[in-house]
Amino acid sequence: MAIEDRVEATAKNIEGKVQEAVGDLTGNPSDEAEGKAKQVDAQAEHTKENVKDKVKKAID
């Protein structure tokens, strides 16, 4: 299931980058902020998966 979570986080990161860029181009600070927030959320998901992998390796 970790692969699926990583794929979802990557997709959310890309979506956030696009939304941030569109917000910048259109001058919409709300879209820019939402895009940045999605990127932060995606990074947190990646970090969570990395921690889970390290714990699993330590147990094995």
C-alpha positions in Angstrom: 0.0 0.0 0.0 3.0 2.3 0.4 3.4 2.6 -3.3 -0.2 3.8 -3.8 0.3 6.4 -1.0 3.5 7.6 -2.7 1.7 7.9 -6.1 -1.1 9.8 -4.5 1.3 12.2 -2.8 3.2 12.7 -6.0 0.0 13.5 -7.9 -1.1 15.9 -5.1 2.3 17.6 -5.3 2.0 18.0 -9.1 -1.5 19.3 -8.7 -0.3 21.8 -6.1 2.5 23.0 -8.4 0.0 23.5 -11.3 -2.5 25.3 -9.1 0.2 27.6 -7.6 1.5 28.4 -11.1 -2.1 29.2 -12.4 -2.7 31.3 -9.4 0.5 33.2 -10.0 -0.3 33.7 -13.7 -3.9 34.9 -13.0 -3.0 36.9 -10.0 -5.2 34.8 -7.7 -3.4 34.6 -4.3 -6.0 32.2 -3.0 -5.2 29.6 -5.7 -1.5 30.2 -5.1 -1.9 29.5 -1.4 -4.0 26.4 -2.0 -1.4 25.1 -4.4 1.4 25.6 -1.9 -0.7 23.9 0.9 -1.2 20.9 -1.3 2.6 20.7 -1.9 3.2 20.8 1.9 0.6 18.1 2.4 2.2 15.9 -0.2 5.7 16.4 1.3 4.2 15.3 4.7 2.8 12.2 3.1 6.2 11.4 1.6 7.9 11.9 5.0 5.4 9.6 6.7 6.0 6.9 4.1 9.8 7.3 4.6 9.4 6.9 8.3 7.2 3.8 7.9 9.9 2.3 5.5 12.7 2.9 8.1 10.7 1.4 10.9 9.9 -1.6 8.8 13.6 -2.1 7.9 14.6 -1.7 11.6 12.0 -4.4 12.6 13.1 -6.8 9.8 
